[in-house]
């Protein structure tokens, strides 16, 4: 785990339980594993490295800019393109929220005021 100048954390998650914890609090998670789909933090995982190869990351206002060794669509004899690449691979940003979740407890769980 490393702290950035703005106080955000960049983590290297090596174990599954660490990955679960880091997904909720890090500004960026780097892992050799497959990140869970519900991860709230931006992630560089095994699938992204397989698609793009080595990457240089630069901090931006919205996340991180990515300069990849194998950018999307590059097809070289020594580094063939990976099929099925879709989406923007030039940045890593915090996933978009799926909307607000109502945390109000059900009526049955509320205690009467004294």
C-alpha positions, 0 to 999 in steps of 0.5 A, a space after each residue: 500500500 502506498 499513499 499518494 500526495 492527496 492522501 489516496 491509497 494505491 494498493 497491491 492486492 495479492 490475496 483475495 481477502 485483501 482485494 475485497 478490503 481494498 476495493 472499497 477504499 483505494 484510489 487504485 487497486 493493482 492485482 494479478 487476480 481477477 477483480 470482482 465486478 462489484 469493486 468500487 475502486 479503479 482496478 488494474 487486474 490480470 485481464 487488463 494486463 493481458 489486453 494491454 501489456 505494461 502500462 504507465 499510469 498518470 494521475 488525472 482529475 478523473 482517475 488515471 491516464 493510461 499509456 499502454 505498450 499494447 494499445 487497443 487495436 494494435 496488432 504486431 507479429 510479436 504481440 497480436 491483438 486480443 479479440 473482443 476488445 471494447 470500451 475505452 482503455 486509455 483511462 482508469 476512473 472510479 466506476 460510475 455509481 449505479 444510483 443511490 441506495 436507500 439505507 432507511 431501515 424498514 418500519 418494523 426495525 425502527 425503535 419508538 422514541 422515548 
